[in-house]
Every structure is written in C-alpha cells, then in structure tokens.
Amino acid sequence: MTLYRLDASIRVEGSHSRALADIVEEEWNAGRPDDTVVNRHVGVDPVPATAWPLAVQSLMAPADEERTLEQLDAVALAAHEVDLLLSADAALFAVPLYNFGVSQHFKAWVDLVITDPRMAGEAPATAGTPAVLAVVRGGFYGPGSPREGWDYATGWMQRILSEVWKFDLAVVEEEFTLVGVNPALDEFKDMAVELRAKAAQNARERGRSLVGRTA
Amino acid sequence: MTLYRLDASIRVEGSHSRALADIVEEEWNAGRPDDTVVNRHVGVDPVPATAWPLAVQSLMAPADEERTLEQLDAVALAAHEVDLLLSADAALFAVPLYNFGVSQHFKAWVDLVITDPRMAGEAPATAGTPAVLAVVRGGFYGPGSPREGWDYATGWMQRILSEVWKFDLAVVEEEFTLVGVNPALDEFKDMAVELRAKAAQNARERGRSLVGRTA
C-alpha cells in the first residue's frame, strides 16, 4: 500500500504543517513498515500558473480543433498529477492557511487536477479513498476571537476533498503557530503549547486510523 | 484621475466578469472622459507561482544575509504590481469564482502584493481608495439552493480588499452565468436573464458612484 502526501507549505525548515503531517506519516509507517510514500511538494515545486488555463482551453475547444503544444503539455501535466494521486491507497494533505485564504499552490493544483476526466464529475476516482487533511493556522480563529470567521480555506478544502472528490476525509487542525515567532502573541504561549499538544495527539490518532481504514 | 482595473478571468472572449466590469468602466469613462485606465490581466498574464515564496524568503531572511537574484526579482515584481495599483485613484477588480473558490491568479497576486511594505500592516497605502469588486459565479448560490454556502471566494476577497487593504469597497455580483452554456441549467433561463439585468444595473450604479467618490 502507498500513501500519497502533498505539502503546500512554502517552507521546508520550520513548517508547522509539515511537522503535523510528519506525525500522521510516522503512524502510517509504523503500521505499514514495508510500504512507500509518494511525496508532492506543491509549495516548493508548484504547478506553473499557466497550466490550468491551458488545460481548460484544451477541454473547451471543439473536438476537431487542433490543440497547441502548450495545451497538450498542460493536459499531460494534469494527468501526471492525477496518476501520482491515484497511485496511492490513502492520501495526506498538509496545507497552511495563507493570508486568511487557501494556499495559492494548493488551489492551482486542485484547479489543474479537476480538469482531468478521472477527477471531474459525479464519480471521481478518489471516491472512498481514506485521507487526512492537516491544516495549520498562524493565528487563533476560535469562537469569540477577533479572527472568528476569517478562515476561508479550511471549509473550501473540506468541500473539495470530501464532497467533490469524495475522499473519506478526516481533518486535523493546529492554530496559533505564530506564537513564539510574533512577539505580539507572547501572552498566548501556554495556550499555544496546549493547542500544539492537542493537534499532535489528534494527528497521531488520525494516522493510526488511516492505517486501519486501508486494512 | 486614473482607474486601475484587474481582471482575473482566464478567458478573454465570452468572460462574464469582464462584461460586468466593462459596464463599470463605461460609466467611469463617461464621467471622466479625459482619464486613463491601467489594465492588469492576472488571469491571462499571471504572476509566476514562484514569485510569492521568493518574496517571502527575502522578507524573512536576516537583514545582513545576502538575497539571491531570484529573491530580488520577486521583490521587484511585488513593488511593480503595487506601483501599478497605487498609480490610480480608484480600483476595479473583476474576479470569477472558480471551483467554488478564489481565482488562483488573484490569490497569487494578493499574496505577492501583500509582501510589499506599502500594502502590509495597519496603514496600507490603499486605505480609503474607492473600489468596486465585480464577482461572477457560474451557478446559483442563494439561500435554500443546493450551493448555498459553497462560495468560499467572495467573503475572502471582501475581507482582503475592505478590511486588510481598507479600500472603500462596493461589490457587484452576478450568478448563473453557466445558464445557456450548461444544458442541465436550461430551465433557469428566465431567471438568469433577470439576474444578469439586475447585475448590469448594479454595475452601472457602482460605476457612477465610483466617479462620484473620486470627485
């Protein structure tokens, strides 16, 4: 069995979303020591900004119209991304919140992937595949906080993964990862430690359950 | 006076967001016949996917650490985008909903622009600038509809433009633009005609008010 892991952090060192996903992956590796992990770092090696529009142009053009080489390349890239995703039995998406919204690189990847016929429509090839989405937010967005309602990414990612692509999805969230980085947040140090421990525990449980769900 | 206009549609022909923004621009030109419009087509000429991470790396590096040429180019690109935006007295953003979320190209542009010191922090250079956001959705997302709650872009764009960048913002929305394109929606033809007429009327009023607000 294979785990597909996508990271959308633009950082390699010090990335909290990677650290959270690492815990899930540890549990996967503990439960499936002979299996492999397919990595896709869309934050470091992003899909080009032109790929999705070109793939859409190819889709929308009449059947008898010749495609440009650029369009064919974009369609091939979409197919390659989908091949990687579908090569696995389970999936792990580690995506930070950036500027209160979705990672531009994760959105670019989703837009491109959804152009492939296997991932569009009512019966996507990922239907029923167990998956974990690990979301990390620098601030705190809980009820009553000044940022309540400012997370426009998590809900969208859940819709796409769970309702459009029909993954069997579990979500792990961590907040306040900017505590310790931004001195203005120093008063929340204890709370951040607690939130991180809780997120790590959840990630561990989700990782174990991911193994169980592919049994 | 100058109007800055950003289009995020990946189409040039047949784009509903462009058509809606054209109405706003017509009113601008009628009210200010001797003024110019600065155009930025981020859906057709997108910011590279690597620009924002490079600009962030440059920002985050210690002051005495040397920047790479790539990082310096990304910082210069951010500054160029902000120069264009700030060269105008009013702004018009025409952004379609794509896959229930924000345009990847608009998000990439926002991420990059926000790295510039003039657009970050509590006193962004656009504070008080009159602006119109024209949003177009292919489906219908109204209360009670199957897609209620599926628009994850408009709320985010309003937050960024109105609350983060403090534009004096008006919003024009059009829905059901896929009626006439997707045969499954043919039963909604009359409703779509009505929605379009209403959106056009709103766009005309917002365009006039944009002229008035820069008087």
Contacts between the chains, C-beta under 8 A, distances in Angstrom:
chain1	res1	chain2	res2	distance
A	10	B	52	7.4
A	10	B	53	4.0
A	10	B	56	6.3
A	43	B	53	7.0
A	44	B	53	7.7
A	46	B	49	3.8
A	46	B	50	6.5
A	47	B	49	6.6
A	48	B	48	7.6
A	48	B	49	5.9
A	49	B	46	3.8
A	49	B	47	6.6
A	49	B	48	5.9
A	49	B	49	4.9
A	49	B	104	7.2
A	49	B	105	6.4
A	49	B	108	6.3
A	50	B	46	6.5
A	52	B	10	7.4
A	52	B	104	6.8
A	53	B	10	4.0
A	53	B	43	6.9
A	53	B	44	7.6
A	56	B	10	6.3
A	98	B	111	6.4
A	99	B	107	7.9
A	99	B	110	6.4
A	99	B	111	5.8
A	99	B	114	6.0
A	99	B	160	7.1
A	99	B	164	7.9
A	100	B	156	6.4
A	100	B	159	6.1
A	100	B	160	7.2
A	100	B	164	7.8
A	101	B	102	6.0
A	101	B	107	6.0
A	101	B	110	7.8
A	101	B	156	4.8
A	101	B	160	7.7
A	102	B	101	6.0
A	102	B	102	6.4
A	102	B	107	6.7
A	102	B	152	7.6
A	104	B	49	7.2
A	104	B	52	6.7
A	104	B	104	5.7
A	104	B	107	4.4
A	104	B	108	4.5
A	104	B	111	5.6
A	105	B	49	6.4
A	107	B	99	7.9
A	107	B	101	6.0
A	107	B	102	6.7
A	107	B	104	4.4
A	107	B	107	6.1
A	108	B	49	6.3
A	108	B	104	4.5
A	108	B	108	7.8
A	110	B	99	6.4
A	110	B	101	7.8
A	111	B	98	6.4
A	111	B	99	5.8
A	111	B	104	5.7
A	114	B	99	6.0
A	150	B	159	6.5
A	152	B	102	7.7
A	152	B	152	5.5
A	152	B	153	7.7
A	152	B	155	6.0
A	152	B	156	3.7
A	152	B	159	7.4
A	153	B	152	7.7
A	155	B	152	6.0
A	156	B	100	6.4
A	156	B	101	4.8
A	156	B	152	3.7
A	159	B	100	6.1
A	159	B	150	6.5
A	159	B	152	7.4
A	160	B	99	7.1
A	160	B	100	7.2
A	160	B	101	7.7
A	164	B	99	8.0
A	164	B	100	7.8
